[in-house]
Amino acid sequence: MNLTIKSLMVALCITLPTMAQETTEGYQFKPVIDLQTTPVKDQFRSGTCWSFSGISFLESEMLRIGKKAADISEMFVVRHCYADKAQRYVRLHGSLNFGGGGAFHDVIYVLAKYGMMPESAYSGLSYGESGHVHGETDDVLKAYVDGVVKNSNRKLSSAWFEGFNGILDAYFGVLPTSFDVDGKTLTPLNYAKDIMGLNPDDYVQLTSFTHHPFYSSFAIEVPDNWLWANVYNLPLDELIQTMDFSLNEGYTIGWATDVSEKGFSHRNGVAIMPVTDEKEMTGSERAKWESMSKEQKQSYGFDGPVQEMNVTQEIRQEAFDNYQTTDDHGMHITGMAKDQNGNVYYKVKNSWNVDNKYEGYLYASVPFVRYKTMSIMVNKNGIPKDIRKKLGIK
């Protein structure tokens, strides 16, 4: 893609969205960038979106460098994180969030420390279910580590971690030390090095908040950051500029966001931030809003493009500070598109199966991404050189 088109893309993504014209034809998305991905999966009834989206990101990275399409085990990552999280939880006497949640850096942590393995070698389904159902597993593991911390003996035994691993074995299955791929016997570390061919040091996380200095790094204050991993902090416009640059250069993006907003609808395949304050609406939008029933207002924006919020750095920070933006879902940004009015959206791969309007994908508007992005994971080579220099990333 030439520089003129790249510049236009960036400009589109950091300016206010085009005012929507009245339309009765629903959303009409035209692809602008559509990068290679593996098939959509289903996390089912588990809180492991971070592993599914992180693995999807790595699978696309493999495709980008010319590797064969792979189906990597999400539960290999989940199991290792549960084990290491338990050790930290006990060491901190229970003063740590313990559950099935996690973050993108957990996936990179496992890649670097333990390697990876294909789904065929480790499905993590050893408890009589065809899909991932983790309610009982999460409750049992939490009760176990709480019992270890409480410890009526007032001294930890040497067996507690072996017992914890026994529970993991029962629910997820015993981890194989080796497995066969294309006729070769590999270990998880061999698989990561020889089959995947990715360097864990190439991946960084970025965010945009004003309670820490820009161009610094900090441990983002979300409950699931049990590794206390750092993210780099950028002004909001530069975060969006980096996302656009990354996609234009052929790099997909891991996206941690908040999907509790009314404007997020997986079923309808859109994530938007409609203006619902009549004082902020344009004349045509206000007239349309006033003519709607209560039910129509509740689904406003899902039937076609509408006027969206002007999201500033200040609005974004306020939502994080007052708990209106929380870290509750991880997905995978794989491209960009425009609607029939010229508004730009990010194409997002979810892990909630394929039974929505766009077969497991959705389209997130620029205002939604500006407002609700908690952090992103990118290949550092997908960061503009000037921004990378400001961050001190080599």
Order of alpha helices (4+ residues) and beta strands (2+ residues): alpha-beta-alpha-alpha-alpha-alpha-alpha-beta-beta-beta-beta-beta-alpha-beta-beta-beta-alpha-alpha-alpha-beta-beta-beta-alpha-beta-alpha
